[in-house]
């Protein structure tokens, strides 16, 4: 060989490291946990606060509890947004 070094300088930022940092920020599990108020504020055209309160109150009957969409911590209810939205999109009109 010719004896020249072909390594990149040590102070050059690694693109794969910064990409991994961005991905891990986007996948933070706490970003998926919301309150009734924040979910209603994000989707006011879909949900009212009383509707969401009723869905959470009846979570044992409507299936939200079974799919794991609701967290109860110190008597406060939180919604796992991604699971809740999947549950919501799977609902069908019944014969009432």
Long-range contacts (C-beta under 8 A, 24 or more apart in sequence): 32-80, 32-81, 32-82, 33-71, 33-78, 33-79, 33-80, 33-81, 34-78, 34-79, 34-81, 35-78, 35-79, 36-77, 36-79, 39-79, 39-81, 39-84, 52-79, 63-87
